[in-house]
């Protein structure tokens, strides 16, 4: 499957490019690509798309991270042929999972964070045994993914003794951000052990204030929150706040605000306009300035819109991100069929946005595809309705 059209709205088709697709393996179980992460680097107008390559669709069969590179030009993206396996993003006898890229503007360094988990060790096994076996790792590139550094394992130096209270943890999945102040943010979540209770999930951050030289653990969200992405939003006084949008078992997404990564998050609020899907699904969030030179920020959010199953991937708009009720009822459907995890990015011209999404005809794990749309697609579709 390559380029196809998808009736993403009642009035416009979208060009969809398949970047990773399931592969036959000995006529039985299939090699599967999951967990998309997307970043746009404006310095050389490049998209980098990341995913996990798995021996089958199962989490425990994850193996290595893969990447494809695309060049943005005149409202379209030209992708390099084939994908690159990131063999440097590996620890011996561990599988690499949850790619989470972030770009540091000053040093022009791309950080790719991920976790490494021993082969055969599932998340549920760690939770049941209340013993973390995941490692926090990253690699870097100073040439937009042409070459990569050797792997760096931060687990001991950054998490330290806290790990004894963690059943397991993960980053993202999806992109990290660099705030206006220069602070780098890697979204994460942890299964934290509370006395005799079952480990509970809490969103939090890994952050750096020195261009990625040293990293720290931010404070946990005091409330149930799981896989998350974060964005910087600017208030009416021009002050910056960290916004978190997280997966939840409550039936709706949860939103949380913090003044900065190391300060306590406010209490999570359930967003009734953003329905969670079935047992839950990862979602993506992106802040952007609708007007050039303006500090005013809007939010985009992407997630399956069907409340019972992972299906009908939609993009939502919030013009007043301080208000959970600010999410507009209308959403732009960019894939009507089965769809799962996704990641959003803003393109170089400021008018276009991109989404890297799990999707398919019969199952959401058939492929990972890339689609470009305009903000006007969301607004015009609303006006059309």
C-alpha positions as a Python dict, from the first residue, in 0.01 Angstrom:
ca = {
    (1, 'X'): (0, 0, 0),
    (2, 'X'): (145, 337, -95),
    (3, 'X'): (-37, 662, -168),
    (4, 'X'): (-414, 661, -144),
    (5, 'X'): (-699, 900, -83),
    (6, 'X'): (-902, 895, 233),
    (7, 'X'): (-1234, 1069, 278),
    (8, 'X'): (-1121, 1257, 586),
    (9, 'X'): (-1416, 1496, 569),
    (10, 'X'): (-1738, 1529, 380),
    (11, 'X'): (-1582, 1776, 137),
    (12, 'X'): (-1210, 1695, 96),
    (13, 'X'): (-995, 1386, 46),
    (14, 'X'): (-648, 1364, 200),
    (15, 'X'): (-336, 1221, 47),
    (16, 'X'): (-211, 941, 272),
    (17, 'X'): (137, 793, 243),
    (18, 'X'): (209, 452, 397),
    (19, 'X'): (550, 461, 568),
    (20, 'X'): (555, 126, 749),
    (21, 'X'): (333, -177, 680),
    (22, 'X'): (294, -532, 810),
    (23, 'X'): (522, -792, 652),
    (24, 'X'): (462, -1163, 605),
    (25, 'X'): (690, -1382, 812),
    (26, 'X'): (705, -1753, 719),
    (27, 'X'): (339, -1734, 621),
    (28, 'X'): (234, -1712, 988),
    (29, 'X'): (272, -1425, 1232),
    (30, 'X'): (355, -1090, 1079),
    (31, 'X'): (627, -835, 1139),
    (32, 'X'): (432, -531, 1260),
    (33, 'X'): (516, -163, 1304),
    (34, 'X'): (361, 22, 1594),
    (35, 'X'): (388, 332, 1818),
    (36, 'X'): (444, 625, 1577),
    (37, 'X'): (642, 937, 1666),
    (38, 'X'): (684, 1238, 1437),
    (39, 'X'): (900, 1549, 1441),
    (40, 'X'): (953, 1834, 1195),
    (41, 'X'): (1291, 2009, 1198),
    (42, 'X'): (1258, 2349, 1034),
    (43, 'X'): (1634, 2408, 997),
    (44, 'X'): (1646, 2181, 694),
    (45, 'X'): (1274, 2129, 632),
    (46, 'X'): (1281, 1764, 731),
    (47, 'X'): (1027, 1524, 878),
    (48, 'X'): (1150, 1226, 1076),
    (49, 'X'): (902, 943, 1139),
    (50, 'X'): (982, 680, 1402),
    (51, 'X'): (817, 352, 1503),
    (52, 'X'): (880, 19, 1675),
    (53, 'X'): (952, -281, 1456),
    (54, 'X'): (799, -589, 1619),
    (55, 'X'): (827, -957, 1531),
    (56, 'X'): (448, -975, 1579),
    (57, 'X'): (191, -720, 1695),
    (58, 'X'): (247, -813, 2063),
    (59, 'X'): (426, -570, 2295),
    (60, 'X'): (664, -841, 2412),
    (61, 'X'): (771, -900, 2051),
    (62, 'X'): (897, -543, 2004),
    (63, 'X'): (1255, -540, 1879),
    (64, 'X'): (1418, -231, 1728),
    (65, 'X'): (1327, 129, 1648),
    (66, 'X'): (1303, 235, 1283),
    (67, 'X'): (1302, 572, 1107),
    (68, 'X'): (1205, 728, 775),
    (69, 'X'): (1303, 1072, 653),
    (70, 'X'): (1095, 1310, 443),
    (71, 'X'): (1167, 1651, 285),
    (72, 'X'): (904, 1925, 296),
    (73, 'X'): (867, 2133, -20),
    (74, 'X'): (582, 2340, -160),
    (75, 'X'): (312, 2183, 56),
    (76, 'X'): (417, 1822, -1),
    (77, 'X'): (659, 1570, 149),
    (78, 'X'): (899, 1353, -49),
    (79, 'X'): (1004, 1047, 150),
    (80, 'X'): (1329, 855, 119),
    (81, 'X'): (1281, 498, 2),
    (82, 'X'): (1280, 232, 271),
    (83, 'X'): (1340, 271, 641),
    (84, 'X'): (1648, 276, 858),
    (85, 'X'): (1686, 46, 1157),
    (86, 'X'): (1833, 238, 1451),
    (87, 'X'): (2072, -33, 1567),
    (88, 'X'): (2257, 210, 1795),
    (89, 'X'): (1936, 258, 1995),
    (90, 'X'): (1971, -84, 2158),
    (91, 'X'): (2096, -248, 2477),
    (92, 'X'): (2210, -613, 2464),
    (93, 'X'): (1920, -853, 2536),
    (94, 'X'): (1671, -563, 2556),
    (95, 'X'): (1401, -449, 2316),
    (96, 'X'): (1364, -77, 2236),
    (97, 'X'): (1020, 83, 2269),
    (98, 'X'): (825, 413, 2278),
    (99, 'X'): (1024, 651, 2054),
    (100, 'X'): (1005, 1011, 2177),
    (101, 'X'): (1204, 1271, 1976),
    (102, 'X'): (1277, 1630, 2078),
    (103, 'X'): (1492, 1894, 1904),
    (104, 'X'): (1720, 2132, 2095),
    (105, 'X'): (1729, 2460, 1904),
    (106, 'X'): (2053, 2613, 2036),
    (107, 'X'): (2287, 2319, 1981),
    (108, 'X'): (2080, 2190, 1687),
    (109, 'X'): (2076, 1846, 1847),
    (110, 'X'): (1804, 1588, 1798),
    (111, 'X'): (1741, 1371, 2103),
    (112, 'X'): (1558, 1042, 2055),
    (113, 'X'): (1439, 909, 2391),
    (114, 'X'): (1299, 557, 2437),
    (115, 'X'): (1283, 278, 2691),
    (116, 'X'): (1464, -54, 2683),
    (117, 'X'): (1291, -358, 2835),
    (118, 'X'): (1435, -711, 2862),
    (119, 'X'): (1311, -949, 2594),
    (120, 'X'): (1008, -1146, 2712),
    (121, 'X'): (930, -914, 3007),
    (122, 'X'): (583, -762, 2967),
    (123, 'X'): (448, -446, 3126),
    (124, 'X'): (189, -650, 3319),
    (125, 'X'): (462, -877, 3458),
    (126, 'X'): (645, -576, 3600),
    (127, 'X'): (321, -438, 3745),
    (128, 'X'): (224, -767, 3907),
    (129, 'X'): (572, -814, 4054),
    (130, 'X'): (595, -442, 4144),
    (131, 'X'): (949, -436, 4006),
    (132, 'X'): (1061, -208, 3725),
    (133, 'X'): (1284, -354, 3454),
    (134, 'X'): (1262, -67, 3203),
    (135, 'X'): (1564, 153, 3129),
    (136, 'X'): (1556, 521, 3030),
    (137, 'X'): (1777, 572, 2724),
    (138, 'X'): (1847, 812, 2438),
    (139, 'X'): (2063, 865, 2132),
    (140, 'X'): (2141, 1196, 1962),
    (141, 'X'): (2198, 1324, 1610),
    (142, 'X'): (2352, 1654, 1499),
    (143, 'X'): (2277, 1600, 1130),
    (144, 'X'): (1902, 1537, 1126),
    (145, 'X'): (1922, 1162, 1159),
    (146, 'X'): (2199, 1088, 910),
    (147, 'X'): (2423, 962, 1191),
    (148, 'X'): (2357, 882, 1556),
    (149, 'X'): (2552, 870, 1881),
    (150, 'X'): (2594, 557, 2087),
    (151, 'X'): (2319, 483, 2338),
    (152, 'X'): (2316, 663, 2674),
    (153, 'X'): (2141, 495, 2969),
    (154, 'X'): (2013, 755, 3220),
    (155, 'X'): (1828, 518, 3453),
    (156, 'X'): (2070, 518, 3746),
    (157, 'X'): (2183, 881, 3727),
    (158, 'X'): (1842, 1038, 3666),
    (159, 'X'): (1583, 812, 3830),
    (160, 'X'): (1811, 674, 4101),
    (161, 'X'): (1657, 540, 4421),
    (162, 'X'): (1305, 646, 4314),
    (163, 'X'): (1294, 341, 4088),
    (164, 'X'): (1237, 112, 4390),
    (165, 'X'): (884, 258, 4412),
    (166, 'X'): (818, 217, 4040),
    (167, 'X'): (653, -97, 3903),
    (168, 'X'): (745, 25, 3554),
    (169, 'X'): (749, 343, 3345),
    (170, 'X'): (769, 465, 2986),
    (171, 'X'): (820, 784, 2788),
    (172, 'X'): (553, 935, 2563),
    (173, 'X'): (495, 781, 2326),
    (174, 'X'): (509, 1059, 2069),
    (175, 'X'): (711, 1380, 2051),
    (176, 'X'): (869, 1585, 2327),
    (177, 'X'): (888, 1966, 2322),
    (178, 'X'): (1125, 2255, 2385),
    (179, 'X'): (960, 2539, 2570),
    (180, 'X'): (1015, 2910, 2505),
    (181, 'X'): (1258, 2920, 2799),
    (182, 'X'): (1472, 2651, 2637),
    (183, 'X'): (1358, 2377, 2874),
    (184, 'X'): (1337, 2035, 2709),
    (185, 'X'): (1037, 1821, 2804),
    (186, 'X'): (1003, 1445, 2763),
    (187, 'X'): (650, 1331, 2860),
    (188, 'X'): (635, 1011, 3062),
    (189, 'X'): (416, 799, 3286),
    (190, 'X'): (488, 567, 3577),
    (191, 'X'): (312, 281, 3754),
    (192, 'X'): (385, 394, 4109),
    (193, 'X'): (361, 150, 4399),
    (194, 'X'): (136, 282, 4678),
    (195, 'X'): (156, 72, 4998),
    (196, 'X'): (-55, -242, 4950),
    (197, 'X'): (-263, -104, 4666),
    (198, 'X'): (-227, -195, 4301),
    (199, 'X'): (31, 31, 4129),
    (200, 'X'): (-136, 345, 3993),
    (201, 'X'): (-46, 540, 3679),
    (202, 'X'): (76, 899, 3696),
    (203, 'X'): (197, 1128, 3418),
    (204, 'X'): (517, 1323, 3475),
    (205, 'X'): (817, 1466, 3288),
    (206, 'X'): (1186, 1418, 3237),
    (207, 'X'): (1328, 1767, 3173),
    (208, 'X'): (1653, 1950, 3105),
    (209, 'X'): (1745, 2318, 3146),
    (210, 'X'): (2099, 2295, 3003),
    (211, 'X'): (2039, 2193, 2640),
    (212, 'X'): (2018, 1824, 2732),
    (213, 'X'): (2344, 1793, 2923),
    (214, 'X'): (2167, 1687, 3243),
    (215, 'X'): (1817, 1554, 3300),
    (216, 'X'): (1579, 1552, 3597),
    (217, 'X'): (1255, 1386, 3706),
    (218, 'X'): (958, 1621, 3738),
    (219, 'X'): (679, 1589, 3994),
    (220, 'X'): (408, 1330, 3929),
    (221, 'X'): (50, 1425, 3851),
    (222, 'X'): (-158, 1360, 4164),
    (223, 'X'): (-432, 1163, 3995),
    (224, 'X'): (-485, 878, 3750),
    (225, 'X'): (-316, 961, 3419),
    (226, 'X'): (-125, 741, 3179),
    (227, 'X'): (29, 778, 2831),
    (228, 'X'): (55, 1148, 2763),
    (229, 'X'): (183, 1426, 2541),
    (230, 'X'): (256, 1783, 2645),
    (231, 'X'): (246, 2130, 2495),
    (232, 'X'): (341, 2483, 2597),
    (233, 'X'): (57, 2730, 2617),
    (234, 'X'): (90, 3105, 2677),
    (235, 'X'): (-162, 3283, 2900),
    (236, 'X'): (-311, 3628, 2850),
    (237, 'X'): (-24, 3785, 3045),
    (238, 'X'): (234, 3621, 2820),
    (239, 'X'): (333, 3365, 3083),
    (240, 'X'): (420, 3009, 2983),
    (241, 'X'): (250, 2700, 3123),
    (242, 'X'): (301, 2331, 3057),
    (243, 'X'): (-15, 2154, 2936),
    (244, 'X'): (-56, 1776, 2963),
    (245, 'X'): (-319, 1565, 2785),
    (246, 'X'): (-327, 1206, 2915),
    (247, 'X'): (-494, 871, 2865),
    (248, 'X'): (-732, 774, 3143),
    (249, 'X'): (-962, 494, 3256),
    (250, 'X'): (-1234, 747, 3344),
    (251, 'X'): (-1398, 730, 2999),
    (252, 'X'): (-1263, 1073, 2903),
    (253, 'X'): (-921, 1229, 2852),
    (254, 'X'): (-767, 1423, 3139),
    (255, 'X'): (-593, 1761, 3119),
    (256, 'X'): (-340, 1898, 3365),
    (257, 'X'): (-150, 2229, 3388),
    (258, 'X'): (180, 2317, 3553),
    (259, 'X'): (373, 2643, 3567),
    (260, 'X'): (687, 2450, 3472),
    (261, 'X'): (821, 2096, 3455),
    (262, 'X'): (965, 2080, 3806),
    (263, 'X'): (665, 2236, 3979),
    (264, 'X'): (359, 2040, 4089),
    (265, 'X'): (86, 1988, 3833),
    (266, 'X'): (-264, 2104, 3919),
    (267, 'X'): (-529, 1840, 3979),
    (268, 'X'): (-633, 1656, 3660),
    (269, 'X'): (-963, 1758, 3507),
    (270, 'X'): (-1176, 1520, 3303),
    (271, 'X'): (-1256, 1658, 2957),
    (272, 'X'): (-1603, 1538, 2864),
    (273, 'X'): (-1572, 1662, 2506),
    (274, 'X'): (-1272, 1429, 2455),
    (275, 'X'): (-1411, 1079, 2491),
    (276, 'X'): (-1163, 801, 2564),
    (277, 'X'): (-1185, 495, 2340),
    (278, 'X'): (-1279, 155, 2486),
    (279, 'X'): (-1006, 59, 2731),
    (280, 'X'): (-813, 371, 2634),
    (281, 'X'): (-572, 477, 2361),
    (282, 'X'): (-276, 707, 2326),
    (283, 'X'): (-347, 1050, 2177),
    (284, 'X'): (-141, 1341, 2047),
    (285, 'X'): (-153, 1711, 2132),
    (286, 'X'): (17, 2009, 1967),
    (287, 'X'): (19, 2382, 2049),
    (288, 'X'): (68, 2644, 1780),
    (289, 'X'): (29, 3016, 1717),
    (290, 'X'): (-256, 3078, 1470),
    (291, 'X'): (-111, 3419, 1376),
    (292, 'X'): (253, 3488, 1289),
    (293, 'X'): (423, 3694, 1559),
    (294, 'X'): (141, 3630, 1806),
    (295, 'X'): (201, 3463, 2143),
    (296, 'X'): (-158, 3343, 2153),
    (297, 'X'): (-168, 2962, 2136),
    (298, 'X'): (-430, 2716, 2016),
    (299, 'X'): (-428, 2340, 2061),
    (300, 'X'): (-482, 2047, 1825),
    (301, 'X'): (-559, 1701, 1960),
    (302, 'X'): (-573, 1371, 1768),
    (303, 'X'): (-738, 1047, 1886),
    (304, 'X'): (-984, 778, 1771),
    (305, 'X'): (-1334, 927, 1797),
    (306, 'X'): (-1532, 603, 1835),
    (307, 'X'): (-1612, 553, 2207),
    (308, 'X'): (-1610, 172, 2189),
    (309, 'X'): (-1323, 78, 1957),
    (310, 'X'): (-1011, 221, 1798),
    (311, 'X'): (-1169, 367, 1488),
    (312, 'X'): (-1227, 698, 1303),
    (313, 'X'): (-918, 903, 1387),
    (314, 'X'): (-1016, 1265, 1440),
    (315, 'X'): (-843, 1599, 1497),
    (316, 'X'): (-998, 1843, 1746),
    (317, 'X'): (-935, 2218, 1786),
    (318, 'X'): (-930, 2432, 2101),
    (319, 'X'): (-895, 2808, 2053),
    (320, 'X'): (-900, 2871, 2429),
    (321, 'X'): (-673, 2606, 2584),
    (322, 'X'): (-729, 2740, 2936),
    (323, 'X'): (-1082, 2605, 2917),
    (324, 'X'): (-1157, 2231, 2893),
    (325, 'X'): (-1495, 2321, 2745),
    (326, 'X'): (-1311, 2514, 2474),
    (327, 'X'): (-1268, 2200, 2265),
    (328, 'X'): (-1497, 2238, 1967),
    (329, 'X'): (-1764, 1974, 1915),
    (330, 'X'): (-1665, 1934, 1552),
    (331, 'X'): (-1363, 1722, 1462),
    (332, 'X'): (-1190, 1652, 1134),
    (333, 'X'): (-1185, 1278, 1057),
    (334, 'X'): (-858, 1195, 880),
    (335, 'X'): (-912, 816, 873),
    (336, 'X'): (-1255, 655, 896),
    (337, 'X'): (-1142, 296, 946),
    (338, 'X'): (-955, 123, 1229),
    (339, 'X'): (-700, 363, 1381),
    (340, 'X'): (-489, 373, 1694),
    (341, 'X'): (-186, 566, 1817),
    (342, 'X'): (-90, 891, 1641),
    (343, 'X'): (146, 1189, 1656),
    (344, 'X'): (101, 1546, 1531),
    (345, 'X'): (352, 1798, 1394),
    (346, 'X'): (329, 2144, 1240),
    (347, 'X'): (475, 2183, 892),
    (348, 'X'): (721, 2448, 787),
    (349, 'X'): (481, 2699, 632),
    (350, 'X'): (267, 2733, 945),
    (351, 'X'): (-49, 2654, 750),
    (352, 'X'): (-16, 2277, 718),
    (353, 'X'): (-12, 2010, 987),
    (354, 'X'): (87, 1646, 967),
    (355, 'X'): (-19, 1331, 1145),
    (356, 'X'): (160, 997, 1166),
    (357, 'X'): (-102, 734, 1250),
    (358, 'X'): (-164, 367, 1303),
    (359, 'X'): (-442, 264, 1067),
    (360, 'X'): (-578, -8, 842),
    (361, 'X'): (-879, -165, 676),
    (362, 'X'): (-945, -453, 916),
    (363, 'X'): (-707, -362, 1200),
    (364, 'X'): (-535, -48, 1322),
    (365, 'X'): (-196, -225, 1329),
    (366, 'X'): (-182, -296, 954),
    (367, 'X'): (29, 10, 879),
    (368, 'X'): (165, 344, 995),
    (369, 'X'): (72, 621, 752),
    (370, 'X'): (139, 993, 711),
    (371, 'X'): (-123, 1254, 623),
    (372, 'X'): (-106, 1632, 573),
    (373, 'X'): (-402, 1864, 637),
    (374, 'X'): (-468, 2235, 685),
    (375, 'X'): (-613, 2420, 981),
    (376, 'X'): (-871, 2554, 737),
    (377, 'X'): (-987, 2194, 679),
    (378, 'X'): (-1110, 2186, 1039),
    (379, 'X'): (-1255, 2536, 1041),
    (380, 'X'): (-1417, 2513, 695),
    (381, 'X'): (-1568, 2174, 771),
    (382, 'X'): (-1725, 2326, 1081),
    (383, 'X'): (-1864, 2611, 874),
    (384, 'X'): (-1993, 2362, 615),
    (385, 'X'): (-2180, 2171, 884),
}
